Amino acid sequence: MESVFLSISYGGLLYGIWVGNGHFHDYGIGAIFISYVFLILAVYLFLKKHSSFLFDPILLLFLLLLFSLFLNILVSPALYLHQSFFAAAYRIFCAILFAGAFIVYKPHSKFENKRHLMFRGACGAAFLFRVWLIFASPSPVIDVFAQFQESAQHILAGLNPYTTLVSDVYQGTRDYGYHMLGYAYPPSNLYLHVLFYFLFKDIRFGYVLMELIAAFSLYKIIPTPQKKFAELITLLFLYNPRGLFVLEQAWSEPFILGFFALFVYLFIRNQKSSWLPVLYGYLVSLKQYLVFFIFSYLILEKRKSRIFTMLGIIILTTLPFWLWDAHSFLKYGLLFQFKTPFREDGLTLVSVFYRWFGWTAGKGLAVVLGFAINIFWLWRFKKESVSNYLYLSTLTLFSMFLMGSQAFCNYYYLVGNLLLFILAIRLRELNLVESQA
């Protein structure tokens, strides 16, 4: 039943971010809440060791893939397209892929021998559509795209990105209760933005690369006898109905996902690799809410030297800006996101309470919840396993987002893809247990 609950949780997330593009919607928050409940049920079964895949996981993923492709067909994949043909081409392709997946991946298919060919073609098309999207939507009207693009330009020009003004793409027509001066995130994202802007003049090419790394990692961690499962879960990742939307909007979660996926993949291959704490430290430094990943790392790593290496990498990523202008870095690079106010258009339970009772909450509630979950989990469940680590990381983020002052499509895009990694790792672990029995 664990796989069923995880699959329902993932399906709920897909619908929740699809129905309102990740902004508040009655059906959307209902689906997100149902998703959260089924994740809790899966966690319960995992911790109670009632964890066997009684239902065929391949059938579950097959149904989820058809559902995801169906959602892709219904709406445009992006909002600010300069090439209207792109949306039509993508939706037509998803319809063709829906038919192909139904024929090839259905149980006892007579076209099983065509499966690998279709999988490779679908993966190649997913990459091409991502690249095409960047050209089809070159200037989306969203503040983070302008911030990331222009801040990369500023640092290449020798200007402090935390004190150099970026454009107001809304031209004063929107007020979210805060005013952004320059770059407003930790510098680890900025280093990557600068690199990909320098190479391609659009930071979103970095996201494409990171999604490819995540897809490759997801595919490779599945045991060889279960490659049909690996193909389905990889296609689910690549054809998330809001995946291209996240890319168009330039949200930076693909960076997090790429580093996370690479860490899990390398950890499975070689737990003793000296690169793991380095990679993990950079992962944690990408966004403020990832600070709780430090706690979940303690499930996998007990050696103090490697823990200090991870923490040292986090500090090193910030050092250049501490030395350049500590005040602006502290104000905008670290604390700005904590001071942004509640947004009633967020896909959160707090938005529901605001509509029902006029009650709001700041970022403090999510922070307290994150600490509580991690302290309780590490106190009660200390078993060293990748599944234990993944469940804690995913549950922490999901809880914080759901009960936070704001959460949108990009937040739940990340959580949904972490659920795919849980499904993949659980199948791997259970498959290995059965093969050793």
Secondary structure, DSSP 8 states (H G I E B T S, - for coil): -HHHHHHHHHHHHHHHHHTTTTS--HHHHHHHHHHHHHHHHHHHHHHTT-----S-HHHHHHHHHHHHHHHHHHS-S-SS-S-HHHHHHHHHHHHHHHHHHHHHHSTT-TTGGGHHHHHHHHHHHHHHHHHHHHHHSSS-S-HHHHHHHHHHHHHHTT--TTTS----TTTT----S----S--S-HHHHHHHHHHHHHHS-THHHHHHHHHHHHHHHHHTS-GGGHHHHHHHHHHHHT-TTHHHHHHHT-SHHHHHHHHHHHHHHHHH-TT-THHHHHHHHHHTT-GGGGGHHHHHHHH---HHHHHHHHHHHHHHHHHHHHHHHHHIIIIIISHHHH----TTSSSHHHHHHHHH-----HHHHHHHHHHHHHHHHHH-----HHHHHHHHHHHHHHHHHTSS---HHHHHHHHHHHHHHHHHHHHHHHHHHHH-
